[in-house]
Amino acid sequence: MGLRTIDLFCGCGGLSLGLQQAGFDVVAGADACEKTMRVYKVNNTGHAGLTEDLSDQKRALEITKSFAPDVIAGGPPCQDYSSAGNRKEGDRAALTIGFTKLVCDVRPKLFIMENVARAEKSKTFKRAFDLFRAAGYGLTTRVLDASLCGVPQKRQRLFVVGAVGNSQGWLDPFIDARLSDEPMTVREYMNDEIGVEHYYLHPRHYGRRAVFSIDEPAPTIRSVHREPPPTYVAHPQDFVDPSSHYVRGLSTYERSRVQTFPMEFIWPKNATKAFLDHMIGNAVPVELAEFVGSCILEAIGTSERERGRRKPARLVPVDGKALKAA
């Protein structure tokens, strides 16, 4: 069996699924949203799916300890760090410290924490790093471009991976060795699933382009999903002018595929479009989670092989007793 893993703030399960594909033994996922956990449980029938308020530190600690995890994984809600939010560190940022303290209390072999890229520069994360190091964790902190990790999307995400007793940056060589030299395009990943050459993704503001080609990575999939408005004026960097080419928005299902959820993933048929878009936009891309998980398992395997190659300690007789040499 693989490393026993609990996924906190699991959402609909992108991180759980990717870690399982890498070879982790995910034994539980937990999140506060009941509707989201229904989706999680339908797609993860082999382990526990718990609807829990993880801001309750005592309850979160109790739940986590009950599963005796080797690994605690999770992405505490990131709106307080997001460039799409108000950029103010408040109640949501406090969940990051709650997650950190939980890890330090349970002290699993490993932890994986995921968030938006800008979180790395926050005061909250600086405090979290200090707590992790004080608890004996060697940290690897990386902002990864998902398009270089098997995902057809230029999504920048922060991963902090800690291992008890390891050096700082211990995972970096394994990440560097696996990163692709070229970004994954939508066509490469999805072939002809979409059926169009160009598509529209609503930008954060009209100073940004919104029309993309399937021969490039998609921009970050967000919780906003719209068709091109009739009044849309082409941006100078749009791949084509939508007034002269057929351009449509991606469907909810297509957006889930760009997030690398598998074709067989079950999305509820009676859910609102807004709810589905929110789940999909907030998820960790499955293939990005698998990439990180595979790097971790390779690093652990290398460490174990190196330990196996070490010569056994000599037994030195002292006063008729065999003692291990210092």
NORHU-V736505 format. One record per run of one state. SS is the DSSP state (H for helix, E for strand, L for the rest). FROM is the first residue (numbers start at 1). TO is the last residue. If there is no record, write none. Layout:
# NORHU-V736505
ss:SS from:FROM to:TO
ss:SS from:FROM to:TO
This chain:
# NORHU-V736505
ss:L from:1 to:3
ss:E from:4 to:8
ss:L from:9 to:13
ss:H from:14 to:22
ss:L from:23 to:24
ss:E from:25 to:31
ss:L from:32 to:33
ss:H from:34 to:43
ss:L from:44 to:47
ss:E from:48 to:51
ss:L from:52 to:56
ss:H from:57 to:66
ss:L from:67 to:70
ss:E from:71 to:74
ss:L from:75 to:90
ss:H from:91 to:106
ss:L from:107 to:109
ss:E from:110 to:116
ss:H from:117 to:121
ss:L from:122 to:122
ss:H from:123 to:134
ss:L from:135 to:136
ss:E from:137 to:145
ss:H from:146 to:148
ss:L from:149 to:152
ss:E from:153 to:153
ss:L from:154 to:155
ss:E from:156 to:164
ss:L from:165 to:171
ss:H from:172 to:178
ss:L from:179 to:185
ss:H from:186 to:190
ss:L from:191 to:197
ss:E from:198 to:200
ss:L from:201 to:210
ss:E from:211 to:213
ss:L from:214 to:217
ss:E from:218 to:218
ss:L from:219 to:247
ss:E from:248 to:249
ss:L from:250 to:251
ss:H from:252 to:258
ss:L from:259 to:272
ss:H from:273 to:282
ss:L from:283 to:285
ss:H from:286 to:309
ss:L from:310 to:314
ss:E from:315 to:318
ss:L from:319 to:320
ss:E from:321 to:324
ss:L from:325 to:326
